Amino acid sequence: MAYKNLQHFIQRLEEAGELVRIKEFVDPKLQITEITDRISKQYGPALLFENTGTDFPVLINSMGNYKRMCMALGVENMDDISKEIEGMFKMLTGPKDSILDKLKMLPKLGQISSWMPKVVSGKGECQEVVMKNPDITKFPVLTCWPEDGGPFITLPVIHTKDPHTGIRNVGMYRMQVFEPTMTGMHWHKHKVSARHYNEYKALGQKMPVAVALGGDPVYTYAATAPLPDGIDEYMLAGFLRKKKVELVQCLTQDIQVPADADIIIEGYVDPAEDWIWEGPFGDHTGYYSLADWYPRFHITCITHRKNAVFPATIVGIPPQEDAWIGKATERIFLAPIKMTMVPEIIDMVLPMEGVFHNLVIVKIKKDYAGQALKVMNSMWGAGQMMFTKMMVVVDGDVNIHDNLAVAKYISENVDPQNDIIYSNGPMDVLDHSCSKAAFGGKMGIDATKKFPEEKRSESIINTAHILINKEEIKSTYTEIKDINDSLLQLGVSLVVVSVEKNRKGHIAELNKALFEHEGFKQVKVIIFLEHTIDISDLADAVWRFSNNVDPKRDAFTVNAFSDDEISHVGFDGTRKTKELDGFTRDWPNILANTPEIIEQVDAMWDKLGLGPLIPSPSRKYIKQVYEGGAIAR
C-alpha cells in the first residue's frame, strides 16, 4: 500500500501497537542511541521522541522488526513480493502463442506503467516551509556513538543524476554535519553516486544533489536496494507501493524529489574542491568505520512540510533496525537472482550476525558435480554480492532459516581440505580485516551432498560423542582462556577457542598442536577468538569472527593423512596487529556507549513509558573495548 506521508505510517504503527511516543526530553547526542540500542536488541517498538530540544521529533526503529518492515512495504509477508516478481517475469518473458495471449498482457503492462515515477507541477508538501537561512543544525541530527566524528544524518535518501544521460540514482550514504550549510557525502568508490561524481569532475562541473528525509517509508527502503545501475529506484518504490511516486522540482537545484517527503536538503558537490576528513562513525559492522577523505556537500536550500518528522536510525552490533532492511532485500531479490542468473537457487539467507556482506547461505537444487562452485562464482559476480566474504552452498531438505540445522548440514557434508575454496576479490569498504583496503580474501564452502567424483573419502565422522577435556587443554596451553564445545553435542563438528595471542605465528602453531591432540582429532573446525570475548554467546562469536577474519589469509588447513581420516581447518578470528601479524592498517574499536550515558538513561527509564528497565547492551561490550578511541591501540 502507499502511505500518504510519514505521519500516515506513524499513525498505522500506533494503531498496530508498534510505536511508543516518548514525551520526556532525550538528547539526540548519545542518549537516543542508548535507548534505541536497548529496544532494538529486544525487537521492541518504533520510537517517536517528541522532545528533542528542537522543533522536530525523531522517529527511529520504525522498521525494526519483521512486522514493521512488512508494514513499510505494504505486505503481510516479504516472500509475497518475490513471488509477484517471479510471476510477472514469467508472464512477460514466456511464449505468446496467440493474439489472445498477447492481449491478456495489456492490463499488466498498463499496471506496470502506472508505477513509473512522475514529475508534477507546482510545489509539494515537502516545500510547505522554506528555511530563510538554511541551517541543518536546526534538526535533531544524532550523534550515535561516543567516538563518532560528530552528528550524522543516518537515513538520507540521496538523489544524483548522470550528467550525460540525466538518469537518476537514489542511494543512501551517511552525512556528517560540519557546519549549518555543509556536510560530508560518504559515498564509497563502488557506488553509482561516486561514478556520477567522477563524471562531473571530468566535465569540470558542480554536481547537483538533493536529499530527502521521510515520506513514504518505501523510499527509504528503495534507496538501499541493490538495483543495477540505470534502474530507477522510484520504479521499484512504485511497484512496492502500487502507486507511482510523484516528484517535484527542487527550488535551487535541477533535481526532482518526492513531493510527500518531510524534509528536503538541496545543494551541490564541487569536484574541484578539496575533500574533508569525515568520520569516524559507529557502523553496521558493530565497529567504527574510521575517518577518511570524502567530498563536501554544500547546502543551498532546506524545505520541509509543516509538522515534519526527522527520521533516523542507528547501526551497530546486531541486531539493529538495519537487519530487517537487509532481510527485505534478501527476500525481494531472491526472484531476480533466480530468474536471471542462478536458476538452480531455491532460497538464500544473509544472517544478521554476518552484517550483510560477510556471510550468505544459498540453497540450490543440485543436479551435477561442481554445481555449488558454479553458483558461488555466479553470485560473486552479481552486483553487491561481489562483496560477500563467505558463501555457503547447501542442497536437500535443510531449512536454511534454522541456524543449527544449517550448521549440522555443513558439518556432515564438508571435508575441509576438499570442499572449501579460497579466492581474492573486491570487499566492502567497511571490512577492516583485509590487509589492503576494499580488497581481500573470500571463502566458498560447498556443503552440498557430494557426487562420487567430488568426494575425497567415504568416511562419515559422528561428532555426537566427542569429548574434550577442557581443563587439561587449558592447563597444557595456558594462553587458552576458554573453550566452547557445546556444538559437538548437537552434532556440529566445531569448537570455539578464546586465546590470548602473544607471539608471531601463534594461532597457526596452536591450531596445529590442537589438531594433533587426542581430544581434537575428530573435530573438523576450530574458530579462534580473543580472550576478552564471551564465547558462550555463539551469536556474538559468529559476529566477531565474520568481521575479523580474512578467510584466505587466516585459514589453517590440516590435511588428512589418509582417506580414512578427516581433515581439519582452524580460523584466526582474533584482532590483527602489526607486531604479531604484520597487519599495517588501523584496526577499529567495537561500539559501546559510555558509563555516564548508560547511567543517565537508567535514571530516566521510568519516565519513558517503555516498561521495565532493559539493561544496556553496552555494559557487556565495554569490557571488550580496546584501549584507544575509534582506533584500537
VOGU-3710 file (C-alpha; in Angstrom, 3 decimals, decimal comma):
1> mayknlqhfi> 0,000/0,000/0,000  1,050/3,599/-0,454  1,392/5,827/2,589  0,368/9,444/2,105  3,369/10,578/4,111  5,487/9,606/7,110  2,766/10,759/9,516  0,398/8,268/7,879  2,927/5,472/8,544  3,322/6,639/12,159
11> qrleeagelv> -0,460/6,521/12,558  -0,597/2,945/11,251  2,262/1,887/13,542  0,474/3,371/16,531  -2,804/1,679/15,620  -0,964/-1,650/15,399  0,609/-1,189/18,842  4,044/-0,927/17,235  5,021/2,597/18,338  5,743/4,350/21,628
21> rikefvdpkl> 5,710/8,136/21,942  8,363/9,440/24,322  7,484/12,846/25,745  10,433/13,158/28,149  13,355/15,229/26,838  16,003/12,930/25,380  19,249/14,307/23,995  19,992/13,419/20,338  23,624/13,243/21,406  24,154/9,622/22,545
31> qiteitdris> 21,004/9,283/24,673  18,653/8,429/21,794  21,153/5,805/20,640  21,392/4,280/24,100  17,622/3,919/24,404  17,203/2,650/20,854  20,028/0,117/21,217  18,280/-1,429/24,204  14,938/-1,550/22,386  16,218/-2,825/19,033
41> kqygpallfe> 18,052/-5,749/20,604  14,722/-6,780/22,153  12,945/-6,368/18,771  10,913/-3,705/20,555  8,665/-0,936/19,204  9,272/2,023/16,956  10,109/5,131/18,993  8,890/8,678/18,425  10,972/11,082/20,506  8,750/14,153/20,737
51> ntgtdfpvli> 11,018/16,312/22,902  14,432/16,595/21,262  15,355/20,174/22,128  14,427/21,211/18,568  11,190/21,884/16,680  11,228/18,389/15,203  10,503/14,959/16,690  12,698/11,954/15,840  11,263/8,690/14,502  13,595/5,735/14,939
61> nsmgnykrmc> 13,438/1,936/14,811  10,348/2,301/12,618  11,306/-0,812/10,597  12,928/-2,630/13,496  11,129/-5,984/13,322  9,655/-8,274/10,684  6,103/-6,975/11,119  7,036/-3,289/10,781  9,276/-3,966/7,795  6,319/-5,693/6,138
71> malgvenmdd> 4,095/-2,756/7,074  6,582/-0,355/5,459  6,475/-2,424/2,267  2,697/-2,829/2,389  2,654/-6,641/2,571  1,812/-9,371/5,069  4,850/-11,445/4,119  8,067/-10,384/2,392  8,072/-13,523/0,245  4,858/-12,289/-1,394
81> iskeiegmfk> 6,922/-9,640/-3,192  9,396/-12,175/-4,548  6,552/-14,398/-5,756  4,920/-11,440/-7,525  8,195/-10,515/-9,247  8,701/-14,113/-10,350  5,146/-14,353/-11,688  5,482/-11,079/-13,566  8,811/-12,127/-15,064  7,375/-15,423/-16,298
91> mltgpkdsil> 4,356/-13,687/-17,802  6,397/-11,084/-19,659  9,080/-13,466/-20,940  7,006/-16,570/-21,608  5,931/-17,612/-25,121  2,868/-15,870/-26,579  1,205/-18,330/-28,941  -1,811/-16,317/-29,927  -3,150/-12,807/-30,211  -5,310/-13,599/-27,168
101> dklkmlpklg> -2,197/-14,356/-25,089  -0,767/-11,019/-26,122  -3,980/-9,146/-25,346  -4,031/-10,673/-21,888  -0,769/-8,870/-21,179  -2,170/-5,409/-21,778  -3,704/-4,891/-18,316  -0,446/-5,931/-16,654  1,570/-3,635/-18,904  -0,834/-0,810/-18,025
111> qisswmpkvv> -0,379/-1,582/-14,353  3,400/-1,517/-14,705  3,256/1,853/-16,461  1,169/3,198/-13,563  4,095/2,547/-11,205  6,554/4,742/-13,120  7,579/7,947/-11,272  6,044/11,195/-12,478  7,162/14,810/-12,129  4,217/17,023/-11,158
121> sgkgecqevv> 3,963/20,786/-11,488  3,941/23,195/-8,600  5,280/22,705/-5,100  4,942/19,619/-2,954  4,162/19,164/0,718  7,899/18,864/1,231  8,165/22,557/0,288  5,442/23,989/2,546  8,119/25,714/4,645  11,263/27,220/3,133
131> mknpditkfp> 14,047/27,987/5,608  15,000/31,623/5,180  18,559/30,799/6,203  19,200/27,095/5,666  20,691/25,510/8,767  20,934/21,749/9,134  21,783/22,103/12,834  18,166/23,145/13,482  17,231/19,471/13,120  17,821/16,775/15,790
141> vltcwpedgg> 20,720/15,132/13,975  22,021/12,238/16,065  25,474/11,749/17,465  25,222/7,978/17,716  28,355/6,632/19,417  30,992/8,189/21,705  33,853/8,244/19,180  31,783/9,488/16,230  33,316/12,433/14,426  30,140/14,441/15,024
151> pfitlpviht> 26,397/14,278/14,359  25,331/12,210/11,337  22,204/12,123/9,209  21,589/8,373/9,071  18,528/7,896/6,811  19,156/10,299/3,919  17,659/9,413/0,550  20,264/10,977/-1,740  19,448/11,964/-5,329  22,069/12,413/-8,030
161> kdphtgirnv> 21,924/12,102/-11,812  24,206/11,143/-14,647  25,350/14,407/-16,327  25,305/12,761/-19,760  22,027/10,841/-19,704  20,116/12,549/-16,895  19,313/9,111/-15,416  18,573/9,427/-11,726  20,195/7,428/-8,926  18,773/7,237/-5,429
171> gmyrmqvfep> 21,106/5,937/-2,729  21,730/6,085/0,992  25,035/7,346/2,361  25,620/8,811/5,793  26,149/12,580/6,063  28,312/14,076/8,808  27,245/17,593/9,770  30,186/20,005/9,889  28,548/23,424/9,592  24,992/24,783/9,231
181> tmtgmhwhkh> 25,346/24,574/5,457  27,936/21,817/4,967  28,053/18,067/5,459  30,215/15,253/4,198  28,977/12,960/1,445  30,095/9,433/2,293  29,673/7,551/-0,963  32,017/4,610/-1,459  34,001/4,231/-4,660  31,875/1,277/-5,814
191> kvsarhyney> 28,626/3,281/-5,655  26,741/4,865/-8,559  26,837/8,330/-6,981  30,631/8,094/-6,842  30,627/7,359/-10,577  28,385/10,367/-11,172  30,829/12,476/-9,142  33,733/11,357/-11,346  31,772/12,252/-14,474  31,026/15,757/-13,193
201> kalgqkmpva> 34,696/16,087/-12,283  35,729/15,148/-15,832  33,331/17,792/-17,152  34,584/20,422/-14,702  31,052/20,999/-13,387  29,481/21,223/-9,964  27,281/18,245/-9,125  23,685/18,950/-8,048  22,496/16,800/-5,141  19,215/16,642/-3,226
211> valggdpvyt> 18,495/14,751/-0,019  15,024/13,639/1,046  14,106/12,651/4,586  10,830/10,954/5,432  7,783/10,498/3,250  6,527/7,024/2,398  8,925/4,588/4,174  9,283/2,627/0,944  11,515/5,457/-0,357  13,990/4,692/2,411
221> yaataplpdg> 13,990/1,018/1,507  14,325/1,678/-2,230  17,393/3,859/-1,591  19,132/0,847/-0,010  18,068/-1,694/-2,639  20,884/-3,225/-4,759  19,422/-2,298/-8,132  21,527/-2,396/-11,304  22,987/0,891/-12,492  20,431/2,761/-14,605
231> ideymlagfl> 17,319/1,220/-12,992  15,291/3,939/-11,271  14,791/3,239/-7,575  11,459/5,051/-7,746  10,220/2,470/-10,231  10,876/-0,145/-7,527  9,166/2,112/-4,990  6,144/2,458/-7,285  5,947/-1,310/-7,707  6,125/-1,880/-3,945
241> rkkkvelvqc> 3,539/0,768/-3,036  1,377/0,039/-6,113  1,266/3,733/-6,858  3,622/5,996/-8,778  5,963/8,281/-6,871  5,135/11,914/-7,510  8,193/14,134/-7,767  8,572/17,904/-7,659  11,360/20,148/-8,845  13,826/21,411/-6,245
251> ltqdiqvpad> 13,980/25,164/-5,705  17,722/25,717/-6,173  18,994/22,567/-7,926  17,972/20,739/-11,099  16,865/17,608/-9,248  13,424/16,137/-8,576  12,401/14,803/-5,155  9,312/13,102/-3,650  6,520/15,599/-3,127  5,434/13,933/0,118
261> adiiiegyvd> 8,844/13,877/1,837  9,171/15,541/5,225  12,445/17,386/4,647  14,440/18,264/1,523  18,074/19,369/1,638  19,294/20,844/-1,638  22,885/21,543/-2,528  25,902/20,646/-4,588  29,261/18,924/-4,504  32,145/20,726/-6,192
271> paedwiwegp> 34,610/18,156/-7,645  37,273/20,877/-7,863  37,207/21,321/-4,099  39,404/19,512/-1,591  37,713/16,699/0,286  37,017/16,828/4,018  38,209/14,454/6,774  34,983/12,615/7,612  34,279/10,179/10,470  34,779/8,069/12,499
281> fgdhtgyysl> 31,287/6,611/12,608  29,846/3,684/14,588  28,792/1,468/11,707  26,575/-1,529/10,947  29,535/-3,888/11,371  29,438/-3,194/15,108  32,788/-1,436/14,780  33,734/2,135/13,977  34,384/2,863/10,339  37,441/5,040/10,550
291> adwyprfhit> 37,914/8,587/9,321  38,821/9,171/5,694  38,570/11,831/2,987  35,162/12,383/1,363  33,519/15,134/-0,742  31,920/18,214/0,818  28,211/18,793/0,314  27,198/22,478/0,323  23,582/23,207/1,262  21,791/25,830/-0,816
301> cithrknavf> 18,225/25,370/0,440  16,239/23,439/3,051  12,492/22,976/2,820  10,112/20,881/4,885  6,469/20,125/5,361  4,542/21,548/8,286  4,801/19,263/11,319  7,743/17,456/9,747  9,249/14,427/11,475  13,001/13,759/11,356
311> pativgippq> 13,624/10,069/10,557  16,773/8,412/11,830  18,314/5,042/12,538  21,269/3,752/14,469  23,555/0,956/13,359  25,899/-1,118/15,466  26,323/-4,551/16,983  23,478/-6,716/15,651  20,587/-6,955/15,901  19,618/-3,436/14,870
321> edawigkate> 16,941/-1,971/12,620  19,098/-2,372/9,524  18,937/-6,170/9,899  15,275/-6,038/8,852  16,001/-3,764/5,907  18,585/-6,344/4,873  16,044/-9,116/5,369  13,708/-7,354/2,932  16,456/-7,240/0,311  17,233/-10,908/0,900
331> riflapikmt> 13,607/-11,889/0,240  12,782/-9,409/-2,551  15,883/-10,014/-4,656  15,748/-13,794/-4,446  13,468/-13,887/-7,515  15,600/-11,680/-9,810  18,740/-13,659/-8,936  16,938/-16,930/-9,554  15,277/-15,825/-12,788  18,233/-14,122/-14,418
341> mvpeiidmvl> 21,458/-15,691/-13,136  21,175/-18,736/-10,881  18,133/-20,793/-11,896  19,032/-23,638/-9,510  18,722/-21,392/-6,466  15,882/-22,268/-4,091  16,491/-19,856/-1,231  19,141/-17,698/0,385  19,757/-16,145/3,790  22,017/-13,321/4,943
351> pmegvfhnlv> 22,339/-13,982/8,706  22,293/-10,762/10,711  25,493/-11,766/12,532  27,232/-11,549/9,154  26,238/-7,858/8,806  25,131/-8,260/5,156  28,430/-8,621/3,322  30,264/-11,151/5,480  28,110/-14,254/5,138  25,444/-15,666/2,821
361> ivkikkdyag> 23,868/-19,116/2,823  22,479/-20,331/-0,506  20,271/-23,362/-1,064  20,199/-24,941/-4,517  18,695/-27,848/-6,410  21,837/-29,788/-7,207  21,995/-31,849/-10,398  25,703/-32,314/-11,170  29,182/-32,297/-9,700  30,734/-28,895/-9,214
371> qalkvmnsmw> 27,404/-27,090/-9,301  27,986/-25,424/-5,920  31,196/-23,876/-7,269  29,341/-22,625/-10,334  26,756/-20,986/-8,069  29,443/-19,331/-5,918  31,151/-17,796/-8,913  27,862/-16,634/-10,421  26,771/-14,914/-7,227  30,171/-13,319/-6,596
381> gagqmmftkm> 29,652/-11,659/-9,969  26,184/-10,342/-9,141  26,164/-6,653/-8,208  26,693/-6,078/-4,494  27,061/-9,836/-3,920  30,638/-9,243/-5,069  31,372/-8,041/-1,528  30,337/-11,325/0,101  33,214/-12,649/2,186  31,917/-16,146/2,997
391> mvvvdgdvni> 29,416/-18,072/0,888  27,952/-21,414/1,971  26,031/-23,543/-0,548  23,692/-26,316/0,633  21,085/-28,515/-1,002  18,488/-31,084/0,064  15,763/-30,553/2,619  17,691/-28,435/5,113  15,842/-25,369/6,424  18,362/-22,594/5,889
401> hdnlavakyi> 16,424/-20,277/8,201  17,359/-22,598/11,091  20,957/-21,809/12,064  21,507/-25,083/13,916  20,111/-27,143/11,045  22,480/-25,375/8,644  25,447/-25,894/10,973  24,694/-29,617/11,197  24,369/-29,886/7,426  27,692/-28,153/6,892
411> senvdpqndi> 29,344/-30,389/9,470  28,014/-33,548/7,854  28,883/-32,639/4,277  32,102/-30,626/4,354  35,587/-32,080/4,082  37,716/-29,014/4,964  40,626/-29,830/2,663  38,389/-30,715/-0,256  35,215/-28,626/-0,021  36,412/-25,143/0,911
421> iysngpmdvl> 37,758/-22,834/-1,776  39,571/-19,529/-1,267  39,799/-16,571/-3,593  40,557/-12,850/-3,655  38,297/-10,062/-4,781  36,652/-6,725/-4,027  35,488/-6,310/-0,442  33,176/-3,879/1,266  34,949/-0,645/2,155  33,864/-1,205/5,764
431> dhscskaafg> 35,628/-4,563/6,028  38,510/-3,915/8,419  40,036/-7,412/8,287  41,533/-7,097/4,781  45,269/-6,465/4,582  44,505/-3,997/1,780  41,530/-1,663/1,856  38,479/-2,975/-0,067  40,389/-5,998/-1,390  40,817/-9,307/0,353
441> gkmgidatkk> 40,133/-12,996/0,743  36,870/-14,819/0,141  35,762/-18,299/1,093  33,277/-20,628/-0,548  32,031/-23,684/1,334  30,464/-26,482/-0,694  28,170/-28,065/1,907  26,052/-29,939/-0,630  25,802/-33,718/-0,626  28,589/-34,918/-2,883
451> fpeekrsesi> 28,530/-36,889/-6,081  31,149/-39,679/-6,259  33,550/-37,606/-8,356  33,508/-34,832/-5,737  34,479/-36,987/-2,774  37,934/-37,449/-1,272  36,721/-40,050/1,189  33,659/-42,134/2,023  34,292/-41,709/5,750  31,473/-40,206/7,818
461> intahilink> 32,521/-38,917/11,203  29,968/-38,887/14,016  30,697/-35,919/16,264  27,900/-36,557/18,750  30,088/-38,290/21,318  33,345/-36,356/21,039  34,527/-35,331/24,484  37,185/-32,691/25,102  38,926/-32,420/28,449  38,837/-28,647/28,562
471> eeikstytei> 40,707/-28,289/31,822  43,541/-30,471/30,561  43,760/-28,446/27,360  43,812/-25,140/29,244  46,483/-26,353/31,644  48,622/-27,517/28,731  48,116/-24,367/26,671  47,872/-21,569/29,232  47,143/-18,954/26,553  43,739/-20,623/26,042
481> kdindsllql> 41,234/-18,911/28,321  38,020/-20,719/27,394  36,695/-23,475/25,131  33,101/-23,669/23,879  32,444/-27,210/22,693  28,658/-27,085/23,104  28,042/-27,599/19,385  29,743/-31,002/19,442  26,891/-32,434/21,476  24,458/-31,077/18,887
491> gvslvvvsve> 26,176/-32,842/16,012  28,254/-29,900/14,783  31,982/-30,566/14,480  33,107/-27,080/15,508  34,784/-25,746/18,636  35,329/-22,095/19,586  38,512/-21,265/21,489  39,367/-17,939/23,129  43,070/-17,294/23,251  45,430/-14,575/24,445
501> knrkghiael> 47,637/-14,268/21,388  51,182/-13,254/22,348  53,643/-14,088/19,565  54,063/-14,210/15,817  52,541/-17,274/14,199  50,821/-18,103/17,460  47,432/-19,143/16,068  48,894/-21,294/13,285  51,141/-23,017/15,792  48,341/-23,577/18,314
511> nkalfehegf> 46,000/-24,801/15,573  48,480/-27,489/14,526  49,085/-28,572/18,121  45,398/-28,840/18,996  44,514/-30,929/15,988  47,286/-33,343/16,993  45,775/-33,599/20,465  43,612/-36,671/21,046  40,564/-34,596/22,033  40,527/-32,685/18,733
521> kqvkviifle> 41,355/-35,467/16,265  37,690/-35,893/15,333  36,905/-32,146/15,249  36,722/-30,545/11,811  36,796/-26,826/12,626  38,250/-24,575/15,323  37,483/-20,870/15,447  39,997/-18,850/17,466  38,788/-15,613/19,070  40,282/-13,143/21,531
531> htidisdlad> 40,396/-13,905/25,227  38,222/-10,868/26,064  35,201/-12,279/24,214  32,410/-14,221/25,902  32,459/-17,254/23,609  29,494/-18,825/25,385  27,379/-16,411/23,290  27,604/-18,093/19,890  25,802/-15,291/18,042  28,399/-12,812/19,311
541> avwrfsnnvd> 31,166/-15,264/18,454  29,938/-15,539/14,849  29,648/-11,746/14,620  33,225/-11,183/15,860  34,634/-13,997/13,725  32,964/-12,895/10,496  34,206/-9,342/10,970  37,771/-10,208/11,968  38,692/-12,950/9,507  40,173/-12,695/6,044
551> pkrdaftvna> 39,424/-16,310/5,117  42,216/-16,797/2,625  44,851/-15,301/4,908  43,553/-16,605/8,223  42,631/-20,226/7,439  44,998/-23,008/8,507  44,096/-26,324/6,891  45,415/-29,608/8,253  45,122/-32,252/5,557  44,180/-35,834/6,364
561> fsddeishvg> 46,953/-38,439/6,305  44,695/-40,950/4,580  41,248/-41,280/3,063  40,029/-42,895/6,274  40,718/-39,785/8,337  39,088/-36,378/8,447  40,799/-33,139/7,559  40,699/-30,044/9,744  40,746/-26,274/9,462  41,288/-23,518/12,004
571> fdgtrktkel> 40,394/-19,861/11,516  42,113/-16,940/13,185  39,273/-14,617/14,171  41,391/-12,526/16,530  42,355/-8,907/16,093  45,335/-8,443/13,764  48,259/-6,172/14,693  51,496/-5,076/13,086  53,571/-6,565/15,901  52,114/-10,072/15,817
581> dgftrdwpni> 50,575/-10,363/12,348  52,350/-7,838/10,115  48,980/-6,101/9,691  49,587/-2,433/8,813  46,053/-0,999/8,637  44,355/0,642/11,612  42,049/-1,731/13,472  38,750/-0,185/14,616  37,224/-0,431/18,063  33,891/-2,078/18,761
591> lantpeiieq> 30,890/0,025/19,710  29,763/0,690/23,269  28,220/3,703/24,938  29,842/5,445/27,890  29,112/4,584/31,544  27,834/8,154/32,023  25,233/7,866/29,244  24,184/4,411/30,430  23,585/5,769/33,934  21,694/8,801/32,610
601> vdamwdklgl> 19,340/6,566/30,632  18,919/4,178/33,573  17,878/7,165/35,706  15,256/8,414/33,202  13,928/4,997/32,153  10,797/5,038/34,300  9,708/8,272/32,603  9,983/6,899/29,071  6,946/4,612/29,040  8,956/1,628/27,835
611> gplipspsrk> 8,122/-0,817/30,605  10,610/-2,469/32,977  14,243/-1,421/32,743  16,121/-3,060/29,881  19,810/-3,336/30,804  22,232/-1,643/28,455  23,913/-3,952/25,906  26,926/-1,644/26,226  27,591/-2,925/29,754  28,672/-6,192/28,172
621> yikqvyegga> 30,678/-4,698/25,328  32,522/-2,046/27,361  34,606/-4,923/28,740  35,672/-5,839/25,206  36,620/-2,342/24,027  40,301/-1,944/23,260  42,423/0,888/24,552  42,298/3,983/22,374  39,352/5,727/20,793  37,811/4,737/17,463
631> iar> 41,173/3,196/16,565  42,201/0,272/18,762  45,580/0,686/20,412
//
